């Protein structure tokens, strides 16, 4: 029964110069599970190494790095398995937990996404149903570090929005599911930790922070504009703009020019999003 369940599943991972983390995650997962790894660094040597070392792993090297959502889409289109499990590269989830999620999916039948409970996460305001006797909760949002979907359902809602490079990709997916009357669930019988990544080399940290800040602001406006209208997007992001301007002023007078560049990146991300420019900003240095 266990093998039959796992044969219906494909795990999709996305890596960007995270070879060691990818290996640890794959080794931790059951060898009966089909795994697709999208290597966004376009390092072709990883494909040869991983596919010879792990017989259950298929490595795909995309033509360009278009973000995690686009990479997940590539993996989803390369498998015929019924269930897809999207996992962040540094997440540890036990095989027994995966089986528990699949069993629950079989019982539910109709759903958009099933997510586990994230340890120490505050779910106030996220849970729609208030029945404390339930172990399965409809939610407006949960962290997207582990997401179980049916492949046909994922196709029906038109996959992840590939205009989003970073941030809000799972928010957008959840919103599309809810709008299509496909509930997003948090299953609190499966609890995982969501570690904060510390894999960025310190010599690239300044560039990384600027890219992160730029995309957070770009994606925030894009998400609210897409689902609630342009004016609502302005209202939701105006506090980010005001805060960034204040921080730039303070940093300028205190001669903290490196930090000032972080907030300048936020303003640029917002302005380009306001002007309907695509999400184009990328790291100049290779991590």
C-alpha positions as a printed Julia matrix, in Angstrom:
287×3 Matrix{Float64}:
   0.0    0.0     0.0
   2.83   2.35    0.92
   4.65   1.76   -2.4
   1.44   2.17   -4.39
   0.82   5.56   -2.78
   4.36   6.73   -3.45
   4.21   5.56   -7.08
   1.43   8.09   -7.66
   3.67  10.93   -6.45
   6.35  13.14   -7.94
   8.36  15.47   -5.72
   9.6   18.62   -7.44
  12.61  20.52   -6.09
  14.21  23.73   -7.29
  17.87  24.49   -6.7
  20.11  27.45   -7.45
  23.71  26.58   -6.68
  22.52  24.57   -3.68
  24.11  21.26   -4.65
  24.89  20.13   -1.09
  21.39  20.94    0.14
  19.84  19.18   -2.85
  21.86  16.03   -2.14
  20.9   16.02    1.54
  17.23  16.49    0.74
  17.21  13.74   -1.91
  19.04  11.29    0.35
  16.48  11.96    3.08
  13.56  11.11    0.78
  12.31   7.6     0.01
  13.94   5.95   -3.02
  10.54   4.77   -4.27
   9.48   8.38   -4.93
  10.0    9.95   -8.33
  11.91  13.23   -7.95
  12.44  16.03  -10.46
  15.13  18.6    -9.67
  15.17  21.87  -11.6
  18.67  23.38  -11.43
  18.19  27.11  -12.02
  21.92  27.83  -12.13
  22.0   25.98  -15.5
  24.97  23.93  -14.25
  24.79  20.91  -16.59
  27.34  18.91  -14.56
  24.75  18.5   -11.78
  22.45  16.6   -14.15
  25.07  13.99  -14.99
  26.21  13.61  -11.37
  22.77  13.38   -9.76
  21.15  11.13  -12.35
  24.01   8.62  -12.07
  23.95   8.73   -8.28
  20.15   8.71   -7.72
  18.11   6.4    -9.96
  14.81   8.0    -8.94
  15.95  11.53   -9.83
  15.54  13.41  -13.11
  17.44  16.69  -13.37
  16.19  19.41  -15.7
  18.4   22.32  -16.75
  16.13  25.19  -17.88
  17.1   27.62  -20.62
  17.05  30.51  -18.13
  16.45  31.2   -14.45
  12.89  32.53  -14.36
  12.28  31.95  -10.66
  10.98  29.16   -8.47
   7.38  29.23   -9.69
   8.42  28.89  -13.34
  10.78  26.05  -12.39
   8.0   24.21  -10.53
   5.87  24.55  -13.67
   8.6   22.93  -15.78
   8.74  19.95  -13.41
   4.95  19.6   -13.28
   4.78  19.4   -17.08
   7.43  16.66  -17.2
   5.57  14.06  -15.13
   2.35  12.07  -15.43
   2.05  11.3   -11.72
  -1.3   12.04  -10.1
   0.1   14.0    -7.16
   2.81  16.65   -7.11
   4.65  17.67   -3.95
   6.51  20.98   -4.17
   9.22  21.18   -1.51
  11.73  23.93   -0.74
  15.28  22.65   -1.1
  16.14  22.91    2.62
  12.99  21.23    3.99
  13.06  17.85    5.73
   9.82  15.9     5.55
   9.52  12.24    6.53
   8.11   9.59    4.2
   5.44   8.81    6.8
   4.38  12.48    6.72
   4.18  12.43    2.94
   2.0    9.31    3.05
  -0.24  10.97    5.66
  -0.73  13.95    3.33
  -1.57  11.7     0.37
  -4.03   9.65    2.4
  -5.78  12.84    3.46
  -5.84  14.04   -0.16
  -7.53  10.79   -1.22
 -10.24  11.29    1.41
 -10.84  14.96    0.57
 -11.05  14.43   -3.21
 -11.7   18.09   -4.08
  -8.98  20.54   -3.06
  -6.55  23.07   -4.46
  -3.52  22.66   -2.21
  -2.83  20.73    1.0
  -0.09  22.11    3.23
   1.3   20.86    6.55
   1.28  22.86    9.75
   4.42  24.97   10.11
   5.96  24.76   13.57
   5.76  28.02   15.57
   3.78  29.8    12.85
   0.96  32.09   13.98
  -2.2   31.16   12.07
  -4.38  33.94   13.5
  -6.27  35.45   10.6
  -5.32  32.68    8.18
  -7.75  29.92    9.2
 -11.2   30.26    7.66
 -13.04  27.56    9.63
 -13.04  27.85   13.42
 -13.93  24.26   14.39
 -11.21  23.3    16.87
 -12.18  19.62   16.7
 -11.01  19.39   13.09
  -7.45  18.51   12.09
  -7.91  19.85    8.56
  -8.44  23.6     8.24
  -9.36  25.77    5.29
  -6.86  28.61    5.14
  -6.39  31.81    3.19
  -2.6   31.41    3.34
   0.13  29.12    4.57
   3.87  29.01    3.9
   4.53  27.38    0.54
   7.58  25.36    1.66
   5.56  22.11    1.25
   2.55  22.01   -1.07
   0.65  18.93   -2.26
  -1.47  19.33   -5.39
  -3.17  17.1    -7.94
  -1.47  17.47  -11.3
  -4.76  17.84  -13.21
  -5.99  20.48  -10.76
  -2.7   22.33  -10.99
  -3.07  22.39  -14.77
  -6.69  23.55  -14.45
  -5.71  26.66  -12.49
  -2.94  27.37  -15.01
   0.08  26.61  -12.84
   2.2   29.23  -11.04
   2.18  32.74  -12.48
   5.52  32.97  -14.28
   5.49  36.76  -14.22
   6.41  36.47  -10.53
  10.12  35.8   -10.06
  10.28  35.93   -6.28
   7.73  36.34   -3.44
   3.93  36.03   -3.52
   3.97  33.08   -5.93
   2.21  30.82   -3.41
  -0.18  33.63   -2.4
  -1.18  33.94   -6.04
  -1.61  30.17   -6.39
  -3.78  29.97   -3.25
  -5.93  32.87   -4.43
  -6.5   31.2    -7.8
  -7.51  27.98   -6.04
  -9.95  29.71   -3.7
 -11.48  31.69   -6.58
 -11.99  28.39   -8.42
 -13.77  26.92   -5.36
 -10.82  24.64   -4.65
 -10.03  24.97   -0.92
  -6.51  25.42    0.4
  -6.0   23.27    3.46
  -3.6   23.16    6.39
  -3.38  19.64    7.85
  -2.21  19.98   11.42
  -1.44  16.26   11.88
   1.68  16.85    9.78
   4.02  19.37   11.41
   7.29  20.52    9.86
   9.9   23.17   10.56
  10.63  25.89    8.02
  14.31  26.75    8.49
  15.59  30.13    7.42
  18.16  29.68    4.71
  21.74  30.64    5.59
  23.28  29.43    2.34
  24.11  32.84    0.87
  27.82  33.6     0.77
  28.5   36.79    2.75
  30.39  38.37   -0.14
  27.16  38.31   -2.18
  24.87  39.37    0.66
  24.55  43.03   -0.34
  23.44  42.12   -3.87
  21.09  39.47   -2.5
  19.36  41.91   -0.1
  18.81  44.42   -2.91
  17.32  41.76   -5.19
  15.16  40.44   -2.36
  13.84  43.92   -1.47
  13.23  44.85   -5.12
  11.21  41.71   -5.83
   9.24  41.76   -2.59
   7.89  45.21   -3.43
   7.42  44.48   -7.15
   5.53  41.25   -6.41
   3.41  42.72   -3.63
   1.98  45.41   -5.89
   1.6   42.97   -8.81
  -0.32  40.49   -6.63
  -2.8   43.05   -5.26
  -3.22  44.75   -8.64
  -3.88  41.4   -10.33
  -6.51  40.22   -7.86
  -7.99  43.42   -6.4
  -7.26  46.22   -8.87
  -4.61  48.89   -9.47
  -5.86  51.3    -6.77
  -5.92  48.57   -4.14
  -2.34  47.69   -5.1
  -1.31  51.32   -4.5
  -3.08  51.38   -1.12
  -1.44  48.12    0.01
   2.07  49.19   -1.01
   1.98  52.87   -0.06
   3.26  52.08    3.49
   6.25  50.29    1.9
   7.0   53.35   -0.23
   6.7   55.81    2.69
   8.83  53.62    4.94
  11.55  53.26    2.28
  11.69  57.05    1.74
  12.02  57.64    5.5
  14.77  55.02    5.78
  16.7   56.51    2.85
  16.58  59.95    4.48
  17.85  58.61    7.81
  20.6   56.55    6.15
  21.73  59.52    4.06
  22.26  61.8     7.07
  23.96  58.97    8.99
  26.2   58.16    5.99
  24.94  54.55    5.87
  25.05  54.38    2.09
  25.1   50.59    1.71
  21.96  50.26    3.8
  20.43  53.15    1.9
  20.79  51.16   -1.33
  18.58  48.42    0.14
  15.66  50.83    0.57
  16.33  52.43   -2.8
  15.86  48.94   -4.29
  12.42  48.77   -2.62
  11.39  52.06   -4.23
  12.62  50.96   -7.65
  10.75  47.66   -7.34
   7.54  49.52   -6.57
   8.0   52.13   -9.3
   8.66  49.54  -12.01
   5.66  47.54  -10.83
   3.46  50.67  -10.78
   4.55  51.31  -14.38
   3.69  47.7   -15.36
   7.29  46.75  -16.14
   8.11  43.05  -15.96
   9.98  41.6   -12.99
  13.44  41.94  -14.53
  15.94  42.61  -11.72
  18.44  39.75  -11.14
  21.61  39.09   -9.2
  24.7   40.39  -10.99
  26.99  38.07   -9.03
  26.75  34.31   -9.09
  25.99  32.75   -5.72
